[in-house]
Amino acid sequence: MIHTKAFAFLAISAMVLGLNIGIAAEGRAQTSPQEATRFVENLGSQAAVVLASGKADRRSALRTLIRDSFNLELTSQFVLGKFWNEATPVQRAEFQDLFTEYLLNNYIRHIGNFKAETLVIVGSNVVGDRDVLVETSVESAEGLTNPVWRVRASAAGQYRIIDVSVDGVSLALTQRREFASVVNRRGLDGLLNMLREKLAAQAKAAEWAPRKDASHYSLLASVLASPNANKIGILLAVK
């Protein structure tokens, strides 16, 4: 039986309302709560189909799904924060490439351990003048998770996810704070070097096949996983 446990929405709203995820040059469009809800629901359905297919190329299929459904470019600019304006065009381009690749790798790194899940829409609420928060309940063998997806429509009417909050924690804001700490200590080039090192570590880890007794990871929790798994991975229902 599916449980639709209500999320602590006031706490989530306090966190998300504090964010100003947006780029001045990006066109404005009205985001419909109904369309945002359908978008998130469809994302869950597509991911379930991909993972149930058992095809050898499902990693590539999931990668495409994530890239199409998440505004990784906007997120990469937000997490760099004030340092985006201080970066040179070359640094901006390299950071966006490195961070986007880093996110994608983390989103799909546990694909071999995914289990089927059921996503239930709990509700949707307009936040600010551009976005909609879609509250969901995800039930799996590992337990219940309640991610809240922040969805925005582009000027062309394309819906994408720009942030996700789990247990009241904004993943974009968490990453922004981590990166700010790195830049303050090591500079922008130090942050780029850190991302290069992490990508190299990911590539090395990918050479090892998943253990047969590896713990199963929540699909949606993994999709939402912060690149800094050491700090907030425990929030993402990794049992």
TAZI-V924764 format. One record per pair of residues at least 6 apart in sequence whose ideal C-beta (glycine too) atoms are under 7 Angstrom apart, sorted by the first residue. I is the first residue (numbers start at 1). GAP is how many residues later the second one is. Records with the same first field share a line. If there is no record, write none. Layout:
I = GAP / GAP
This chain:
2 = 116 / 118 / 137
3 = 134 / 136 / 141
4 = 116 / 118 / 133
5 = 132 / 139 / 141
6 = 116
7 = 115 / 128 / 139 / 141
8 = 160
9 = 126
11 = 157
12 = 136 / 153 / 156
15 = 150 / 153 / 155
16 = 111 / 117 / 134 / 149 / 154
17 = 110
19 = 144 / 151 / 153 / 154
21 = 53 / 57 / 141 / 142 / 151
22 = 108
23 = 51 / 54
27 = 127 / 128
28 = 102 / 127
29 = 124 / 125 / 126 / 128
30 = 123
31 = 99 / 100 / 101 / 120 / 121 / 122
33 = 91 / 93 / 99
35 = 124
36 = 88 / 96 / 98 / 115 / 123
37 = 84 / 87 / 97
39 = 112 / 120
40 = 81 / 94 / 96 / 109 / 111
41 = 78 / 80
43 = 26
44 = 75
46 = 19
47 = 15 / 18 / 172
48 = 68
50 = 8 / 11 / 12 / 15
51 = 7 / 63 / 168
52 = 64
58 = 53
59 = 49 / 52
62 = 46 / 49
63 = 41 / 45
66 = 38 / 41 / 157
67 = 37
69 = 91 / 92
70 = 90 / 91
71 = 89 / 90 / 91
72 = 28 / 31
73 = 23
74 = 88
75 = 87 / 97
76 = 19 / 20 / 23 / 24
77 = 7
78 = 94 / 98
79 = 20 / 93 / 96 / 97 / 100
80 = 15 / 99
81 = 95 / 99
83 = 100 / 105
84 = 8
87 = 8 / 101
91 = 97 / 101
94 = 98
95 = 97
98 = 94 / 97 / 98 / 101
99 = 96
101 = 98
102 = 93 / 96 / 97 / 125
103 = 124
105 = 97
106 = 119 / 121
107 = 115 / 116 / 118
110 = 107 / 112
112 = 98
113 = 97 / 101 / 103 / 104
114 = 103 / 105
115 = 25 / 26 / 101
117 = 21 / 22 / 23 / 101 / 102 / 103
118 = 21
119 = 17 / 19 / 101
120 = 16 / 17
121 = 13 / 15
122 = 13 / 14 / 15
123 = 12
124 = 8 / 9 / 10 / 11
125 = 7 / 8
126 = 6
127 = 6
130 = 22
131 = 19 / 20 / 21
132 = 19
133 = 15 / 17
134 = 14 / 15 / 17
135 = 11 / 13
136 = 10 / 11 / 13
137 = 7 / 9
138 = 7 / 9 / 80 / 82
140 = 78
141 = 75
142 = 74 / 76 / 95 / 97
143 = 94 / 96
145 = 21 / 73 / 75 / 76 / 92
147 = 17 / 19 / 73 / 77
148 = 16 / 17
149 = 12 / 15
150 = 11 / 12 / 13 / 14
151 = 8 / 10
152 = 8 / 10
153 = 6
163 = 7 / 8 / 9
164 = 7 / 60
166 = 58 / 69 / 70
167 = 68
169 = 63 / 66
171 = 53 / 55
174 = 52 / 58
175 = 51 / 52 / 53
178 = 50
179 = 12
182 = 8 / 9 / 12
183 = 8
198 = 29
215 = 23 / 24
217 = 21
218 = 18 / 19
221 = 15 / 16 / 17
224 = 12
225 = 8 / 11
226 = 6
